[in-house]
Amino acid sequence: MKVIILGAGQVGASVAESLVSEANDITLIDTDPDSLAELRNRFEVRTVCGNAASPSVLREAGADNADLLIAVTQSDQTNLCACKIARTLFNLPTRIARLRSADYADHPELLDNSNFAVDFSICPEQIVTDYIRRLIDFPGALQVLDFADGLVNLTSVIAREGTPLVGHPIAALREQLPDVDAHIAAIYRNGNPILPTGDTVIVPGDEVFCLAATPYIRAAMAGLHGVSQPMRRIMIAGGGNIGLRLAASLDDNYNVKILEVDPHRAEKLAVSLRHTLVLHGNTTDEKLLENEGIDETDLFVALTNDEEDNIMSASLAKRMGAHHTLALVNRKSYVGLVEGGPIDVVISPAQASIGVLLAHVRRGDVVAVHSLRRGAAEALEIIAHGGHGNSKVVGRAVGEIALPHGVTINAIVRNAPDPSEDPKVLIPHRDTVIESEDHIILFCPHKNMVKKVEKLFQVGFTFL
């Protein structure tokens, strides 16, 4: 597939990295020649330096025969204009735009083909806000991911000694938690993946990915990690776009404080937020943190535009007694360096957003993609089509399907015969037979297995 990516920032670079590894033909456009040179040295991509909303630049990038345009520059206006030009002048089939302003969500008609011609839009700031909200709703989780419109949940936790499932083989899950229908999707021990079998014993310190129907996920988490107290007192460092969005979503139901170093921005925040206490000050000011009760804070969230400041302020908050800390970090190398130390959770906006983009880029019936383990692994939701004669999965038992080594089928969401009833969530065993139109949720411990999985679900030419 020929893909043009507009913008060589963190999001654009992450998209390029993901798509290049899947043998796509990628061209990057940006106005910064140094950023383009760096990406050209890292990946096998073609680059064009220039204005992404210029017809001549898009033509030079190959827009006249491209399959997909992904506009993720920092400018909403540039992204919108590029999508419009790509459709009007080049009839480019699919156009995705990053839109930071919330105004466009209120006027979706502006994005249809008669206006800006955007097939799908993403807002990384809102994606990160929603991501953090899920972590607040599930205290103790490292990742909380939804599938099948929220019917199925995949959660990552650190196994703790003394909990019902730790120290026992996975086969004992049903005995230890008889009322919980859950599946251990993956285990990472000392950073390395372990293919879970019934005999695998969960040990303290394991990072465990547990999948279950959403009503069971809290009980499954408790069996691995113990029960964490609900978060009520939250301190946000940084009142930028994400900080404001998060504070606004928490404003009515939580005790929220927000620290902002810019006095003018602090005044605007105070006007926008009804119940949140807005404080003007430096996020690494120990005296300020002490005076505001950092030792009684359930969650300290560092969301400034300076990732070094986020790392320092979150580490300081943890040392001063904050129960949990979370930091926003852009650089992939930093994420691996600081996660698991004094900072409990590190979020990369680009990695949080990439799954939403990939679900609209991947061929076939991939309806959800979640990036895991800093992009090294993926969880997929794929719709199975066809029948026994033209599909390698439909009409076959799970144990008969030739999955790549390490890939596991963890849940099946099946439509009820009566359309008025909710779909049914199945935790499959070896004898569970896949039916056409089932939503299959799989875990891929290595990203390079994804193409093999997608090919496995392709339907033969006899399917009409």
N, C-alpha and C positions, 0 to 999 in steps of 0.2 A: 504494500500500500504506500502511495506517495503522500507524505504529510508535510505541511508547512506550519512551522511554529513561529509565532510572532512574540518576541520577548525572550531575552536570554538571562532573565533573572532566576531566582530560586525555583519558581514553579515551572518556568519554561525548561530549565536544565533538568529538573526531575522528570518531566514528561519525555524529554529527548532521551534520557538515560533508559527509561522504561521501554520506549518504543524501538530504540535502536537494538536493544537486546532481543527483540522479536523479529528482526530481519526486515524492518520497514525502511523505506527510502525517505530520509529526514532532511529538510532544509530549514535552517534557523535564520530569522531576520531580526536585527537589532541595530540601534544607532551607535552602540559602543563597540568599536573594533577589538578592544582588549578582551571583553567578555566573550566575543565570538571566537577569538583566537584560542582562548583557554578551552572552550567547549570543543573546538575543532581538534585540539590536541588530545582531549580525553575520549572523544567518541568519533565514530565514522559518520560524520554529518557534513553536509554542504552548508555554507553560510553566505549570507548576503548582507552587507552593511548599508543601511538606509532607513528611510521612513516607512514603517510597516503599512501605513495607509496610503502609500503612493502607488498608483496603477503600474508605473514603470518598474518599481521595485518588486511588486508582486509578480509581474510578468517575468522578470529576471529570475525569480525564485521558482518559476515553473507552475504558476497558478492555472495556466490554460490546460494542463493535463494532470493536476493534483486531485487526490481523492478526498482530502480532509484538510481544513484550516483550523488551527487552534490558536486563538488570539488571546495571549495572556500577558500583554504589556501592563505597565502600571497605570496606563491611561484608559479609562472607559471610552472616551471619545475616539481614540485611535482604534481600539478593538471593534467598536461598533461600525466605524467607517470602513475598516478593512473587510468586515463581513459583508457589508452592503456592496462594496466594489467587487469582492470575490464572486458574488452571485450575479451582479448586473453585467460585468464585463467578461467574466471568465466562466460563468455557469458552474462554479465549483460546487460539487454535490453537497458536502456537509460542512457546517461552520459552527464552531464552538467559541464562545467569548467569555472572558473573565470580566465581571462587572462588580466593582467595589461598592457603588452607590446602591442604597436600599430603595431608591426611588423607582428603579426599573421593575422591581418585583410588584409594585403597586399598579404598573401599567404594562402588562405583558403584551398588549396589542402592539406596542412599539417595536417588538422583536420579531413580528411575523414577516413573511416574505414581501409584503407590500411596503414595509418600512425598513428596518435595519437588517432583516434577513438572518437572524440568529436562530439556529436550530436548537441549541441548548446553551444555557448560561450557567456559570458557576460563580460563587462568591467565596473565596478562600477564608475571608474573615468570618463569615457566618458558619462555614463548615467547622472551623476551629472552635468557635463559640459553642456550637452544638456538641462537639467532641468533649469539651471541658464540662459541659452540663451533664453529660452522661456519666463522667467520672465522679461528679459530685453526687449524682443520684445513686451510684454504686461505690460507696467508700471501700477502699482497699484494692480496687481494680487498677491494673496498668493500662488496659484497653477494654473498651466496651463497644461492640459492633453489632449492628442490627441486620437481619436478613428477612426476606419475605414480608416486607411492609411491617416489620416489627414483631412478627410471630415467633421468630427464632433469634436467639442472642448468643454471641460468642464473646466470652470474657477471659481475660488473661490475669492471673494472680500469682503471687509467690506463695508456695506451699509452706505452711508453718507447722512446726512440731506440736503434737498434742491435739491436732484436729482429726476428725473421724477418718479421713481418707489417707492421711499421711502416715507412711510406714506400712501401708497395706498394698497388695497388688490391685491393679485396676479391676480385675474380675470381682473383687469384693465390694465394688461401688454400690451395687443394688442391695447387698446385705447391710452395708453401713448406712445407706440412705434409701430405705425401702420405698419411700413415697416420692422420690425424685427420679424422673426419667431424663438422664443426662448422658453425655458422651465425652470422654477425654480425647480431644482432637489432636493435641500435640503436647510434647514435653521438651523443654530446653533445659539441659543440665550443664552448668559451667559454660553457657553460651552455645552449646552444640545440640542439634536436634536428636531426639531419641524417638524411634518409631514405637508408639505405644502398643503393647499387646496385653492380653489378659494377665500375663505373668509379671508385667512391669510394675515394680514397686515405686511409689511416689516417695521421694525423700525430701526433707526440709531444704528449702532454698531453690527447689525446682521452679521454673516458670511454666505454669500449666495453663493451656488453653482448653477451656471447658465450654461445650456447646449444649444448649437445651432450649426447649420451648420457654419463652420469656417468663411465664409464671414460676418456673422452677429454678431460674438462674441464681436467685439470691441464696436459696438453700444449698445449691451446688457450690457456690462461692464459700459459704460458711463451712462446708465440709472440707475445704482445702485450706482456707485462709483464716477461718474464725469469723466471728461477727464483729464488724467495725461499727463504731458509734456514728450516727448520722452527723453530717457536717452542717453546722448552723452559723458559725462565726467565720467569715471569709474576708481576707484582705487581698486587694488587687493592687499590684504595683504597675502603674502605667495606665493612663486614661486615653489611649489612642482608640482606633476604630474597634479593635477586639476588646479592649478593656471596657469601653463604653457599652458595647453590645452585651458583654457578659454581665456587667453590673445591672443593666436594664432588665435582663432576663431573671435576675435574682432579687431585684429591688423590693418586691412585695413580700417575699417569704423567707428571706435570710437577713442576718445581721451583717451588712456589707460595709467595708471601708475601702476607699480607693485613694492611692497616693499618686500625685501628679506634680512633676517638677516645674512645669510651665504655669505661671500664675493665671495667664489669660485662658488657657485650656481648662484649668481647675475651676474658674468661674463659670465657664460654659457647662462643665459637667455638673456643677452644683445646681444650675438651672434645669438641666435635663432630667436629673435623677431626684425623685421625690423623697425617698427614705434613706438612700445611701449617704454616708458621711464622707465628704470629699475633703482631703487633706492636702495642703500644698507643702511639698517637701521632697527631699531626695530619698529614693527607695533603699539606699544603703546607709541611711542615717540611723545608727544604733540607738541614739537617745530617742528619736521619734518612734522607732519600732517598740522600744521598751515602754514609752509613755502610752502607746496605743494598745498595749496588752498583747504583744506578739506571742507570749508564752501561753495565752489562752485561745489562740487562733487555731481553728480546726484546719484551715487550708490557706496557705499563702501562694498566690498565683502571680508570677512575674511575667508581664506582658508588654514591656516597653519595646521600642524599636531597636534597642541596643542589646544584642544577645549576650555580650560579656557582662553587661550590667544585670541582665536577668539571672545569669549563672551566679554572680556574686551576691545579689540580693536574696535569692532563694536559698543559697548555702548559708548566708548569715541568719536568715529567718529560722532555718532549721536548727542552727547552733544555739539560737536564743530561745528555742522552745516551741516553735510552731509544730503542730502535730503532723501535718502533711505539707509538702511543698511541690510546686509544679512550675516549670520554666519553659518559656517559648524560645526555641533555638533553631536558627535557620541552617547552619552548616552541619552537614551530615556527619563529619568527623567529630564535631563537638558533641553531638547527641550520644554517640557510643562512648565518648570519653567520660561524660559526667553522669549518665544514667546509672542508677544503682548505688551512687555515693550518697552524699547528704541530700541530694534532690531525688524525690520519690518518682516523679514522672517528668520526662522531657518530651515536648511536642514540637515536631517540625511542621510548620504550616504546609510546606510543599508535599510532605509525605501524607499528611492528613487529607489533602485535596486530591492526590493522584488517583485514588480509587474511584472517586466520582467521575473523573475524566475517563479513566480506562474503561469503565462500564459502558461508555458511549463511543469508545474507539474500537474495542474488540469486535471481531467478526462473530456472526452467529447469534445465539440467544443467551449471551452472558448478560445478566440483568443486574448483578452487583459484584463489585470487586473491592476488597479491603486489603490494603498494604499492611504487612505485619513485620515485626522485627527489623525496623528501619529499612523496609523495602526488600529484604532478603526473601521473605515468604509472602504468600498470598492466600486469602480465602475467597472462594468464588461461589456465586449462585448461578447455575446454568439450568435452562429449561430443556428437558429431554423431549425430542420429537421422533416421529416415525413409528416403526413396528419391528418385530423380531427379524423380518427379512431384510431391512435396509438400515438398521441402527445397531451399533455395537453395544448399546446399553439397554434400550427398551426391550422388555420381555425377558430380560436376563436377571438372574439373582446377583446381588452385590458381590458374592464370593466368586462369581464366574467372570466378572468384568476385569479386563486386562489393564488395570490402573498402573501408571508409572510407579516405580518403587518409592515408597514413602507417602504417596498421595492417598488420602482416606476420604471416604464418603461418610459424613458425620450426621446428616439429617436429610429428610425428604419431606417436602411440603406438598400435600396432595389435595386437589380440589374435591369437595364433598359432592356426592351425586345430586343433592338438592342445592341449587345455586344460592338459596337463602341462608344456608349454613356456612359457618366459617371453615376454611381449609383445615386439614388435619396435619399435625406435625408428627412424623414418625422418626424415632431413633432406630436406624436400621441394624439388622444383623446379617450374617452371611446369606441367609435364605430369603431375605426380603427382595421381592421382584420389582424392578423399575417399570413404571407405567408411563405411557405417552402423556405429556404435559406436566409431569412431575417437576417440581423445582428441586434440584439436587444441590446441596451445599457441601463443598469439598474444601479440604485443607491441602495446600501445596507447600511443603517445607522449604523448597528451593524454587525460586522464581523461574528458572529455566525449564521447569516442567510444565508451565502453563500452556504452551503451544501444543504439547502432546495431549493434554487434557481436552483442549478445545477441539483438536482433530478427532479425538475419541468420540465426541458428542456430535460430530457432523453426520448428517443423514445421507445415505446413498442416493444415487440419481433416480431410483425407482420411486422415491417418495414424492407424492403429489399433494 
